[in-house]
Amino acid sequence: MIKRETYRLLELISDYYHQFKINQKKIDIWHVVLQTYSFEEIEANLIAYVARSPYPPMLSELTRKEENISRVIPDRTDTIAILYPTSKPANEEVVQTELAKMREILGIRRDSCS
């Protein structure tokens, strides 16, 4: 991003948030961080931010990638499903068969030491 684009971005923020003031120092320090980003990328982040916040963004909020973290708090049934899973563990015969297959794949020999 070039400095002119940084200024355009700050103008957009000022249009969305009237309390956001632009000065040369702000343009300079924001540009130091934003110069490695594209204008389109930061503009898209700004638009997404404006849709969810009544406060002007900090620089870090525009450069941050959206995380795919769920902010949903589980309800009672979700919590019970997490704490007490209904699936049954495999029986001992299945476990031993699968372990034998893994040992064969890995080349592990089990010699009895009796």
TORNU-297648 format. One record per residue (C-alpha): residue in three letters; x negated, y negated, z. Coordinates in steps of 0.02 Angstrom, whole numbers, plus 32768, in hexadecimal, padded with zeros to 4 digits. Layout:
ALAXYZ/...
END
This chain:
MET800080008000/ILE7FBF7F557FD4/LYS7FD07EBE8047/ARG805C7E757FDF/GLU80C07F157FFA/THR809C7F0C80B4/TYR80E67E5D80B3/ARG817F7E9A8052/LEU81977F2380D3/LEU818D7EA88162/GLU820A7E398108/LEU82827ECC80FD/ILE826E7EED81B7/SER828F7E3481D8/ASP832C7E3D816C/TYR836E7ED381CD/TYR83387E918277/HIS83447DD5828A/GLN82DC7DD58329/PHE82477E1E82C8/LYS81D17D90829E/ILE81497D948219/ASN80A27D3D8227/GLN7FFA7D5281D4/LYS7FAF7DB38264/LYS803E7E31825E/ILE80297E4581A2/ASP7F6E7E6481B8/ILE7F797EE38244/TRP800A7F4281F6/HIS7FAD7F488151/VAL7F157F9981A1/VAL7F81802E81D0/LEU7FF7802F813B/GLN7F76802180B0/THR7F6580DF80A3/TYR802280F8808C/SER808F80D67FF6/PHE810F804A7FFF/GLU819A80C17FCA/GLU8172813C8055/ILE817380B780DE/GLU820C80628095/ALA826B8108809B/ASN8235811F8150/LEU8270806F8177/ILE831B808D812B/ALA832E812F818F/TYR82F680D3822C/VAL836F80428212/ALA83FF80BC8206/ARG83DD80FF82B5/SER83958070831C/PRO83CE7FC1834A/TYR831B7F8D8375/PRO828E7F5B8300/PRO82167FEA82DB/MET81687FF8831D/LEU80E48021829D/SER80D280D382DC/GLU818B80F482C2/LEU817B80D08208/THR80DF813781EA/ARG811781CE824D/LYS8154826581EB/GLU81FF82A4821B/GLU81F0833E8286/ASN826583CF8273/ILE828783D7832B/SER833783F68364/ARG8373837983E4/VAL840E83E0840A/ILE8425841484BE/PRO845F84C984C9/ASP850984E58518/ARG853685708592/THR854D85F8850E/ASP84A885CB84B8/THR844C85D1855D/ILE8495867B8588/ALA846586BE84DD/ILE83B2868284F7/LEU83A286C285A9/TYR83FC87678593/PRO83E387A984E2/THR845D882F84AE/SER83E78890843F/LYS83A88932848B/PRO82EF895D848A/ALA82B789EF841E/ASN82B28A99846E/GLU820A8AE6849E/GLU82048B598405/VAL82158AC6838C/VAL81928A6283EB/GLN81148AF183E6/THR81348B0F832C/GLU81178A598302/LEU807A8A52836E/ALA80388AEC8314/LYS80558A96826C/MET7FF889FB82A7/ARG7F668A6482E6/GLU7F5E8ABC823E/ILE7F5E8A1781DE/LEU7ED889CF824F/GLY7E708A6E824E/ILE7E7A8A888309/ARG7E638B3A8344/ARG7EA88B7583E9/ASP7E3C8C01842A/SER7E728C5884C7/CYS7DEC8C54854C/SER7E278CEB85B1/
END
